Amino acid sequence: MRLSDWRTRAPHKDALTPKVLAVIDPVLASLGAEPDPSAWIVWGEDPGVRYVMLVPTDAGLLQVLVRVNVPGEGPRASAKVIRWARLQVGELGLEMVSGHRLLGFQVESHILRGTDDDGDAMASFALELFARIDGRPFTPRAVKRGRSAKAGGGSTAVAKSARKPAGASGKAGGAAAKTDGAPRKAGAAARGAAAGRSGT
C-alpha cells in the first residue's frame, strides 16, 4: 500500500493533512525513501495526536514518529532507519473465522492486525519486509479466490456434449430396429404365399 493510499484512509481528519505531509515528505526523502513509497501506518489509540509510519527503503526500515500538532510548533516528525540485519519481526499468521481472514504480524514493538482486504494489504507489507531482510526482490501478487463462472460453464458444456451421443445412439438403435423389422415382414408374407399355393 502506497502513502497516497493512506491519505483517504486516515481515521482522523487532521492525521494526514497537507500541512502534516509537508513535514513528513522531506524526512522520507532525506532518509532514502522513494516518492510515494510503500508504507504502513500504525495509528495507535489517538491518530489525531500521534502515530507511527513504517517505510521500507534500500538501507532499512524507516520508522517515523509523527506528532500531528505540537502546541506552539505545529506538526513534527522524527525518524530513524533500522538496518535490515537488525530489524526484529515476528511470524505472519492467518486465521479463517466464519468466512473472514484475520491476520496478525509484529515488527519491532508494533503489532499489526487486519481483516479481509486490510489484512491482505498488511500481509503484502509483511512479505515485502521478509523479502528485504532476505535480500530478495519483491513483487506484489494478486490472489484469485473461488471458482470462476467460466470454469463452471465449461463443465456444463462438457456434460451436455457427453449426453448427446447417448441420444444419437438411441436414434440409431431405433433406425436399426425398423430396418430389421422390414425383412421380417417380407419373410412372413413370402411364407404366407407359399402356404396358399400348397393348399391349392
C-alpha positions as CSV (number, residue, x, y, z in Angstrom):
1,M,0.0,0.0,0.0
2,R,1.4,3.4,-1.0
3,L,1.5,6.5,1.1
4,S,-1.0,8.2,-1.2
5,D,-3.5,5.4,-0.5
6,W,-3.3,6.2,3.3
7,R,-4.5,9.7,2.7
8,T,-8.0,8.6,2.1
9,R,-8.0,6.0,4.9
10,A,-6.9,8.2,7.8
11,P,-9.2,7.7,10.8
12,H,-8.8,11.3,11.8
13,K,-9.3,14.4,9.6
14,D,-6.1,16.0,10.9
15,A,-3.8,13.0,10.6
16,L,-2.6,13.4,7.0
17,T,-3.4,17.0,6.1
18,P,-1.2,18.8,3.6
19,K,0.4,20.6,6.5
20,V,1.4,17.3,8.1
21,L,2.6,15.8,4.8
22,A,4.7,18.9,4.2
23,V,6.7,17.8,7.3
24,I,6.7,14.1,6.5
25,D,7.8,14.2,2.9
26,P,11.2,15.9,3.4
27,V,12.0,13.4,6.2
28,L,11.2,10.4,3.9
29,A,13.2,11.9,1.0
30,S,16.3,12.7,3.2
31,L,16.4,9.1,4.6
32,G,16.2,7.4,1.2
33,A,12.5,6.7,0.6
34,E,11.2,6.9,-2.9
35,P,8.4,9.2,-3.9
36,D,5.0,7.9,-2.8
37,P,6.7,4.9,-1.1
38,S,5.2,1.7,0.1
39,A,4.2,2.3,3.8
40,W,2.3,1.0,6.7
41,I,0.8,3.3,9.4
42,V,0.3,2.2,12.9
43,W,-2.4,4.7,14.0
44,G,-2.4,3.8,17.7
45,E,-5.1,5.0,20.1
46,D,-5.1,8.7,19.2
47,P,-4.3,9.2,15.5
48,G,-5.3,12.9,15.7
49,V,-2.3,13.4,18.1
50,R,0.4,10.9,17.1
51,Y,1.1,7.8,15.1
52,V,4.0,5.8,13.6
53,M,4.8,5.3,9.9
54,L,6.8,2.4,8.7
55,V,8.5,2.8,5.3
56,P,10.8,0.2,3.6
57,T,14.0,1.6,2.0
58,D,17.1,0.1,0.5
59,A,19.1,0.8,3.6
60,G,16.5,-0.5,6.1
61,L,13.0,0.1,7.6
62,L,12.3,3.8,8.1
63,Q,10.4,4.4,11.3
64,V,8.8,7.8,11.5
65,L,7.1,9.1,14.7
66,V,4.6,11.8,13.7
67,R,3.1,14.3,16.1
68,V,0.2,15.9,14.3
69,N,0.2,19.2,16.2
70,V,2.7,20.2,18.8
71,P,1.5,23.2,20.8
72,G,3.2,26.4,19.5
73,E,5.1,24.5,16.8
74,G,2.6,22.6,14.6
75,P,3.4,19.1,13.1
76,R,6.6,17.4,13.9
77,A,8.3,14.2,12.6
78,S,11.3,12.3,14.0
79,A,12.7,9.3,12.2
80,K,15.3,6.6,12.3
81,V,16.5,3.9,9.9
82,I,16.6,0.4,11.3
83,R,19.0,-1.7,9.2
84,W,17.5,-4.9,7.7
85,A,20.0,-7.1,9.6
86,R,18.9,-5.6,12.9
87,L,15.1,-5.5,12.2
88,Q,13.1,-7.7,14.5
89,V,9.9,-9.2,13.0
90,G,7.5,-11.9,14.1
91,E,5.7,-14.6,12.2
92,L,2.9,-13.7,9.8
93,G,-0.3,-15.5,11.0
94,L,-3.6,-16.0,9.3
95,E,-6.9,-17.5,10.7
96,M,-10.2,-18.1,8.9
97,V,-13.3,-17.4,11.0
98,S,-16.8,-17.5,9.6
99,G,-15.5,-16.8,6.1
100,H,-13.3,-13.9,7.2
101,R,-9.5,-13.7,7.1
102,L,-7.8,-12.5,10.3
103,L,-4.1,-11.7,10.0
104,G,-1.5,-10.6,12.6
105,F,2.1,-9.6,12.4
106,Q,4.7,-7.9,14.6
107,V,7.5,-5.6,13.6
108,E,9.7,-4.2,16.3
109,S,7.3,-3.3,19.1
110,H,4.4,-2.7,16.8
111,I,1.6,-5.2,16.5
112,L,-0.2,-5.1,13.1
113,R,-3.6,-6.6,12.6
114,G,-6.0,-6.7,9.7
115,T,-9.2,-8.3,8.4
116,D,-10.0,-9.4,4.8
117,D,-8.8,-6.8,2.3
118,D,-7.0,-4.8,5.0
119,G,-5.4,-8.0,6.2
120,D,-4.3,-8.8,2.6
121,A,-2.6,-5.4,2.3
122,M,-0.9,-6.0,5.7
123,A,0.3,-9.4,4.5
124,S,1.7,-7.8,1.4
125,F,3.6,-5.3,3.5
126,A,4.9,-8.1,5.8
127,L,6.1,-10.2,2.8
128,E,7.9,-7.2,1.5
129,L,9.8,-6.9,4.8
130,F,10.7,-10.6,4.6
131,A,12.0,-10.1,1.1
132,R,14.0,-7.1,2.1
133,I,15.6,-8.9,5.0
134,D,16.5,-11.8,2.8
135,G,17.8,-9.5,0.1
136,R,15.3,-10.7,-2.5
137,P,13.2,-8.6,-4.9
138,F,9.6,-8.3,-4.0
139,T,6.7,-8.2,-6.5
140,P,3.1,-7.9,-5.0
141,R,0.9,-10.7,-6.4
142,A,-2.8,-10.7,-6.8
143,V,-4.5,-13.7,-5.2
144,K,-7.6,-15.2,-7.0
145,R,-10.1,-16.9,-4.8
146,G,-13.1,-19.1,-5.6
147,R,-14.2,-20.8,-8.8
148,S,-14.7,-18.7,-11.9
149,A,-18.0,-18.6,-13.8
150,K,-16.2,-19.6,-17.0
151,A,-14.9,-22.8,-15.4
152,G,-18.4,-23.7,-14.3
153,G,-19.8,-23.0,-17.7
154,G,-17.2,-25.2,-19.3
155,S,-18.1,-28.1,-17.1
156,T,-21.8,-27.7,-18.0
157,A,-20.9,-27.7,-21.7
158,V,-18.9,-30.9,-21.4
159,A,-21.7,-32.6,-19.5
160,K,-24.2,-31.6,-22.3
161,S,-21.9,-32.8,-25.0
162,A,-21.4,-36.1,-23.2
163,R,-25.2,-36.7,-23.2
164,K,-25.6,-36.1,-26.9
165,P,-24.0,-39.4,-28.1
166,A,-26.5,-41.3,-26.0
167,G,-29.4,-39.7,-27.7
168,A,-27.8,-40.2,-31.1
169,S,-27.1,-43.9,-30.4
170,G,-30.8,-44.3,-29.3
171,K,-32.0,-42.9,-32.6
172,A,-29.6,-45.2,-34.5
173,G,-30.9,-48.1,-32.5
174,G,-34.4,-47.2,-33.4
175,A,-33.5,-47.0,-37.1
176,A,-31.8,-50.3,-36.9
177,A,-34.9,-51.8,-35.3
178,K,-37.0,-50.5,-38.1
179,T,-34.6,-51.8,-40.8
180,D,-34.5,-55.2,-39.1
181,G,-38.3,-55.3,-39.0
182,A,-38.7,-54.8,-42.7
183,P,-37.1,-58.2,-43.7
184,R,-39.1,-60.0,-41.1
185,K,-42.4,-58.6,-42.6
186,A,-41.2,-59.6,-46.1
187,G,-40.3,-63.1,-44.9
188,A,-43.7,-63.6,-43.3
189,A,-45.5,-62.5,-46.5
190,A,-43.5,-65.0,-48.5
191,R,-44.3,-67.9,-46.2
192,G,-48.0,-67.0,-46.3
193,A,-48.0,-67.1,-50.1
194,A,-46.2,-70.4,-50.2
195,A,-48.7,-71.9,-47.8
196,G,-51.6,-70.8,-50.1
197,R,-50.0,-72.4,-53.1
198,S,-49.5,-75.7,-51.3
199,G,-53.1,-75.7,-50.2
200,T,-54.3,-75.3,-53.7
